[in-house]
Amino acid sequence: MNFSLFHLLFLLSLLITHLSFSRVLADSHFEGFDAEDDETIEEEILDHHSIRSPPVTKSDSHPLTDLETQTEPDPNPVPASDTPSQSDLQKPSATSFEYWDEDEFEGLPVEQPPPEPAKDTENATPNDPDPKTTAKSQDVTVSKKSFTVEIVCGSFLIVFVINYFTGKRENENLALAWAAKFATKGSIFEKNFSLLGVGEGEDSPLLLKEGQTVFKFYASGRRYCQGLLATMELKSRHDLISRLFNLVVPCKDEITFEVYMNDEAMDQVIFAVAKKKAAKGMQKEVRDLQRFAGLVPNPSGRKWVVDELSVISESKEVAGDLITEAVLEQVFGDKAYEKYGKNFISMHFSDQHPGMHRKMLVFKFALPDANNMADMTRLVALVPYYIDLIGRYKLSSQARSKTETARVKAAQEAYKELQNARQEALQRKKAEKKKMLEEAEAKLSAEAVRKREAKERARQMKKGMPKMKMTRAH
């Protein structure tokens, strides 16, 4: 019933609309036609049928401007391509229900806005890339980056491992080359020492490896000395970072000989020879050189060491006696130093050496390559030469008196320093004890403090009272 009523109203509205616009078109052919009369006729027709215009609502269809299109409205406004849904069937057409009565027809469906298209399709443009393709490309980029980092880290690890074994082998070959040149049968140390190596017996190893960069050699069985210890400190070739650092800041492989002299074999001698820059550092840092010795100027009238070297001694007499013609000719002279002394660093003789062994000879040389180990033959020969020279050397009476005076003064200063250190330690201990007592008193309660003060006053009063002697009456 409602459906037929709906169609009846629809046909009625079409008829009224057609008649009204036909009337207007027919009247427009007469002369003296005025637009105002047209509006009046339209208002009268609308008032005659009591049809009120509905409120204007927003619609997706465009407003009809052509009168001919209004006379033939589309009975099926829904597009044929779209499948009509229930909401679309209930939605009235803007053209069909241009004039309808809200009061008379209740229950009509409320006009709903058209469904909004999906945001992805609305915002998508033909030029936008496919999200799946973009995600795949990003994954490929990330995977490439991760693979790059892994390849770099793996390559560095492989290079590090290879460098570790090659550097380790290089240091071992260098130490063995030195031992083969100077510590095997028929070498200089074999001729001057009766026992070579770190153990007893013929099969004992010559070198003791204390790390990848430290190798030690020990020799004993010689007059004037208890023994000799040679320590080779090599570059950290096994460490890739250290190897790269050494390319920027070059350093040398070094060997240090420490000769422990017998107490009765060495007189009061403090003497050193080093390159000028190293000599200044030694005089400031080494205690015995700082306290007893000073730089010795080049003496006139005799040969002396090359200008690249400096001599530090307690007296000119000691320096002149220890810089012999043989040493100048073999190593420290102008002609020999350029060829045989280029690996020389320093040598230091002292009877006031700090440590367990007071009387020591210390030689420090740079190690050449394994293939050029013969270049330091004359430098190594200085070790047994000076052992014999220092063992036989005796100071003159005048030089001895000066050295003894200096040593007595140094001993007194050392004793004063020791006493001052002890006093400071005692004062520090007393201060700490006093501080602990004050902290303990601060923690005591007021009642405990009052009792302790009362006890102290009673003790003081008892101490101040006169003593009375009681006798027994007969």
C-alpha positions in Angstrom: 0.0 0.0 0.0 2.8 2.3 0.9 4.6 1.5 -2.2 1.6 2.3 -4.5 1.1 5.5 -2.5 4.7 6.4 -3.2 4.3 5.9 -6.9 1.0 7.9 -6.9 2.7 10.8 -5.3 5.6 10.5 -7.7 3.3 10.7 -10.8 1.3 13.6 -9.3 4.4 15.6 -8.8 5.6 14.9 -12.3 2.2 16.0 -13.7 2.2 19.2 -11.7 5.7 20.1 -12.8 5.0 19.4 -16.4 1.8 21.5 -16.4 3.5 24.4 -14.7 6.5 24.6 -17.0 4.2 24.1 -20.1 2.2 27.1 -19.0 5.3 29.2 -18.7 6.5 28.2 -22.1 3.2 28.9 -23.7 2.9 32.3 -22.1 6.3 33.3 -23.2 5.1 33.6 -26.9 2.8 36.5 -26.2 3.9 40.1 -26.5 4.4 42.1 -23.4 5.6 39.0 -21.5 7.2 40.0 -18.2 9.4 37.9 -16.0 7.5 39.1 -12.9 4.2 37.7 -14.2 5.9 34.4 -14.8 7.0 34.3 -11.2 3.4 35.3 -10.1 1.8 32.5 -12.1 4.3 30.0 -10.7 3.6 31.1 -7.2 -0.2 30.9 -7.7 0.0 27.4 -9.1 2.2 26.3 -6.2 -0.2 27.9 -3.7 -3.2 26.4 -5.4 -1.9 22.9 -4.8 -0.5 23.7 -1.4 2.9 22.2 -2.2 5.7 23.4 -0.1 9.3 23.3 -1.3 11.5 21.0 0.8 14.6 22.3 2.4 17.7 22.3 0.2 19.9 19.3 0.9 23.3 18.5 -0.4 23.3 16.0 -3.2 25.9 14.5 -5.5 23.8 15.3 -8.6 24.4 18.6 -10.4 21.5 21.2 -10.3 19.3 21.2 -13.4 19.6 24.5 -15.3 18.0 23.4 -18.5 14.2 23.4 -18.4 13.9 20.6 -20.9 15.9 18.3 -18.7 13.5 19.0 -15.8 10.5 18.0 -17.9 11.9 14.6 -18.5 13.4 13.4 -15.3 15.3 10.1 -15.1 13.0 7.5 -13.4 16.1 5.4 -12.4 18.7 7.8 -11.0 20.9 4.9 -9.7 23.8 4.1 -12.0 23.5 0.8 -13.8 27.2 -0.1 -13.3 27.0 0.0 -9.5 25.2 -2.8 -7.6 22.3 -1.1 -5.6 22.6 -1.6 -1.9 19.8 -1.3 0.6 20.9 2.2 1.6 20.9 3.2 -2.1 17.3 1.9 -2.7 16.0 3.8 0.3 17.7 7.1 -0.8 15.3 9.3 -2.6 16.3 11.0 -5.8 17.0 14.7 -5.7 15.2 15.2 -9.1 12.2 13.1 -8.3 11.5 14.5 -4.9 12.2 18.1 -5.6 8.8 19.0 -4.1 7.4 16.9 -1.3 5.6 17.3 1.9 7.4 16.4 5.1 4.3 16.6 7.3 2.1 14.3 5.2 4.5 11.6 4.4 6.3 10.3 7.4 8.7 7.4 7.7 10.6 8.3 4.5 14.2 7.3 4.6 16.7 10.1 5.6 19.1 11.0 3.0 22.6 9.7 3.8 25.9 10.9 2.4 27.5 8.7 -0.2 30.1 6.4 1.2 33.6 7.8 1.0 36.0 5.9 -1.2 39.0 4.2 0.5 41.8 6.5 1.4 44.4 4.3 -0.3 42.6 4.5 -3.7 41.7 8.2 -3.2 45.2 9.3 -2.4 46.8 6.9 -4.9 48.1 8.5 -8.1 49.3 6.8 -11.2 52.8 8.0 -10.4 52.9 6.6 -6.9 55.1 3.5 -6.6 53.7 0.2 -5.5 54.1 -0.2 -1.7 55.1 -3.8 -2.0 57.8 -2.9 -4.5 59.0 -0.1 -2.3 59.2 -2.4 0.8 61.1 -5.0 -1.3 63.6 -2.4 -2.4 64.1 -1.1 1.1 64.6 -4.7 2.4 67.2 -5.2 -0.4 69.0 -2.0 0.6 69.0 -2.9 4.3 70.3 -6.4 3.5 73.0 -4.9 1.3 74.1 -2.6 4.1 74.1 -5.4 6.7 76.1 -7.6 4.3 78.6 -4.8 3.8 79.2 -4.4 7.5 79.5 -8.2 7.9 82.0 -8.4 5.1 84.1 -5.5 6.5 84.1 -7.0 10.0 84.9 -10.5 8.7 87.7 -9.2 6.5 89.2 -7.2 9.4 89.0 -10.3 11.6 90.7 -12.4 9.0 93.5 -9.8 8.5 93.9 -9.5 12.3 94.3 -13.3 12.7 96.8 -13.5 9.8 98.8 -10.6 11.1 98.9 -12.2 14.6 100.6 -15.3 13.4 102.9 -13.5 10.9 103.9 -10.9 13.5 104.5 -13.6 16.1 106.7 -15.5 13.6 108.6 -12.3 12.7 109.5 -11.5 16.3 110.6 -15.1 17.0 112.8 -15.1 13.9 114.4 -11.8 15.0 115.2 -13.1 18.4 116.5 -16.4 17.1 118.7 -14.5 14.6 120.3 -12.6 17.4 120.8 -15.7 19.5 122.3 -17.5 16.5 124.7 -14.7 15.9 125.9 -13.9 19.5 124.9 -16.8 21.7 125.7 -20.0 19.9 129.0 -22.0 19.8 131.9 -19.9 18.8 130.1 -16.6 19.4 131.2 -13.7 21.5 129.1 -14.7 24.6 130.2 -18.3 24.3 133.8 -17.2 24.5 133.3 -14.8 27.5 130.8 -16.8 29.6 130.9 -20.4 30.7 127.1 -20.8 31.1 124.6 -19.7 28.5 120.8 -20.0 28.5 118.1 -19.9 31.1 118.6 -23.5 32.4 121.3 -25.9 33.4 122.8 -28.4 30.9 123.7 -28.4 27.3 120.1 -28.8 26.1 118.7 -25.8 28.0 117.1 -23.2 25.8 119.0 -20.0 25.0 116.1 -17.7 25.1 113.2 -17.3 27.5 110.0 -16.1 25.9 107.9 -13.9 28.3 105.4 -12.7 25.7 105.0 -12.1 22.0 107.4 -9.1 22.3 109.8 -9.9 25.2 112.7 -12.4 24.9 115.4 -12.9 27.5 118.9 -14.3 27.5 121.0 -15.1 30.5 124.7 -15.8 30.8 127.0 -16.3 33.8 130.4 -17.7 34.8 132.8 -14.8 34.3 135.2 -12.8 36.4 134.2 -9.4 37.9 130.5 -10.1 37.6 127.7 -12.3 38.9 126.0 -12.6 35.5 124.4 -10.9 32.6 120.8 -10.6 31.6 119.8 -9.5 28.0 116.2 -8.4 27.4 114.9 -8.0 23.9 111.8 -5.7 23.7 110.4 -6.0 20.2 107.7 -4.2 18.3 104.1 -5.5 18.7 104.0 -7.0 15.2 101.3 -9.5 16.2 98.9 -6.7 17.0 97.4 -5.1 13.9 96.5 -1.9 15.7 100.1 -1.5 17.0 101.5 -2.3 13.6 99.4 0.5 12.0 100.4 2.9 14.8 104.1 2.1 14.3 103.7 3.1 10.6 102.7 6.6 11.8 105.0 6.8 14.9 108.0 4.6 14.1 109.7 2.8 17.0 112.7 0.4 17.2 113.4 -3.0 18.5 115.7 -2.7 21.5 117.9 -5.0 23.5 119.2 -4.1 27.0 122.2 -5.8 28.7 122.3 -5.6 32.5 125.6 -6.7 34.0 125.5 -7.4 37.8 129.0 -6.5 39.0 130.6 -8.0 42.1 130.8 -5.5 45.0 134.6 -5.7 45.3 135.1 -5.5 41.6 133.6 -2.1 41.0 134.9 1.2 42.4 132.9 4.4 43.0 132.0 5.1 39.4 129.0 6.9 37.9 129.3 7.3 34.2 127.0 7.4 31.2 127.1 8.0 27.4 124.0 8.6 25.3 122.6 10.5 22.4 122.2 14.1 23.3 118.4 14.1 23.6 118.4 10.9 25.6 121.2 12.2 27.8 119.2 15.2 28.9 116.3 13.0 29.8 118.6 10.6 31.7 120.1 13.4 33.8 116.7 14.6 34.8 115.0 11.2 35.4 117.8 8.8 36.6 118.4 9.5 40.3 122.1 8.7 40.6 123.0 10.8 37.5 120.8 13.7 38.8 122.5 13.6 42.3 126.1 12.9 41.5 126.9 13.5 37.8 126.9 16.3 35.3 127.6 16.8 31.6 131.3 16.6 30.6 132.4 19.2 28.0 134.7 18.0 25.2 138.3 18.1 26.5 140.8 20.0 24.4 143.9 18.3 23.0 142.5 14.8 22.7 140.0 12.7 20.7 136.5 12.6 22.0 133.1 11.1 21.1 131.1 12.3 18.1 129.0 15.4 18.4 125.8 13.3 18.4 126.7 11.8 21.8 127.0 13.4 25.3 129.0 12.1 28.2 127.7 12.3 31.8 130.1 11.6 34.6 130.8 12.3 38.3 134.3 13.6 37.4 136.3 14.4 34.3 138.9 11.9 35.4 136.4 9.0 35.2 135.2 10.2 31.8 138.7 10.4 30.4 139.7 7.0 31.8 136.6 5.2 30.4 136.6 6.8 26.9 139.6 5.0 25.7 141.3 5.1 22.3 140.1 1.6 21.5 136.5 2.6 22.1 136.8 5.7 20.0 138.4 3.7 17.2 135.9 0.9 17.2 132.6 2.7 17.9 132.4 6.3 19.2 134.9 7.9 16.9 134.0 10.1 14.0 134.8 7.5 11.4 133.5 4.4 13.2 130.2 5.8 14.6 128.6 6.4 11.2 129.1 2.7 10.3 129.1 0.8 13.5 127.5 3.0 16.1 124.2 3.9 14.4 122.3 1.3 16.6 123.8 2.7 19.8 121.3 4.2 22.3 123.0 4.5 25.7 125.2 2.9 28.4 125.1 3.7 32.1 127.6 2.5 34.8 126.8 3.2 38.5 127.6 1.9 42.0 124.5 3.7 43.3 122.0 2.0 41.1 118.6 1.8 42.7 117.4 -1.8 43.3 118.7 -5.1 44.6 122.0 -4.8 42.7 123.7 -1.6 43.5 126.6 -1.9 41.1 125.5 -2.4 37.6 126.5 -1.8 34.0 123.5 -1.2 31.6 123.9 -1.1 27.8 121.0 -0.3 25.5 121.1 -0.9 21.7 118.7 -0.9 18.8 118.3 -4.2 17.0 118.8 -4.3 13.2 116.9 -6.6 10.9 117.3 -10.4 11.1 119.4 -10.3 7.9 121.7 -7.5 9.2 122.4 -8.7 12.7 126.2 -8.5 12.0 125.9 -4.7 12.1 125.8 -4.6 15.9 128.8 -6.9 16.4 131.1 -4.1 17.7 128.3 -2.8 20.0 127.9 -6.2 21.6 131.7 -6.4 22.0 131.5 -3.3 24.3 129.8 -5.5 27.0 132.7 -7.8 27.8 135.2 -5.0 27.2 133.7 -2.7 29.8 133.2 -5.6 32.3 137.0 -6.1 32.3 137.7 -2.3 32.2 135.4 -1.5 35.2 136.6 -4.6 37.1 140.2 -3.4 36.9 139.6 0.3 37.3 140.6 2.2 40.4 140.1 5.8 41.3 142.9 8.1 42.2 143.1 9.3 45.8 141.9 12.8 44.9 139.0 11.6 42.9 138.1 9.0 45.6 138.0 11.7 48.3 135.6 13.7 46.2 133.4 10.7 45.5 133.4 9.7 49.2 132.4 13.2 50.3 129.6 13.3 47.8 128.3 9.9 48.9 128.4 10.8 52.6 126.5 13.9 51.9 124.0 11.9 49.8 123.7 9.4 52.6 122.9 12.1 55.1 120.3 13.6 52.8 118.8 10.2 52.4 118.7 9.7 56.1 117.0 13.1 56.6 114.5 12.2 54.0 113.8 8.9 55.7 113.3 10.6 59.1 111.0 13.2 57.6 109.0 10.5 56.0 108.7 8.7 59.3 107.6 11.9 61.1 105.0 12.5 58.5 103.8 9.0 58.8 103.5 9.3 62.6 101.7 12.6 62.4 99.3 11.3 59.8 98.7 8.3 62.0 98.0 10.5 65.1 95.7 12.7 63.0 93.7 9.7 61.8 93.4 8.4 65.4 92.2 11.7 66.7 89.7 11.9 63.9 88.4 8.4 64.8 88.0 9.5 68.5 86.1 12.6 67.6 83.8 10.6 65.4 83.2 8.1 68.2 82.5 11.0 70.7 80.0 12.5 68.2 78.1 9.2 68.2 77.8 9.0 72.0 74.6 10.1 73.6 74.3 13.1 75.8 74.0 11.0 79.0 77.2 9.1 78.2 79.0 12.4 77.6 77.8 13.7 80.9 78.9 10.6 82.8 82.3 10.7 81.1 82.8 14.4 82.0 81.7 13.8 85.6 84.1 10.9 85.9 86.9 13.0 84.5 86.1 15.9 87.0 86.2 13.4 89.9 89.5 12.1 88.7 90.9 15.6 88.4 89.6 16.6 91.9 91.1 13.5 93.4 94.4 14.2 91.8 94.4 17.7 93.2 93.6 16.8 96.8 96.5 16.7 99.3 97.7 13.3 100.2 97.3 12.3 103.9 99.3 9.6 105.6 97.5 7.7 108.3 99.4 6.1 111.2 98.3 3.6 113.7 98.0 5.0 117.2 99.7 3.0 120.0 
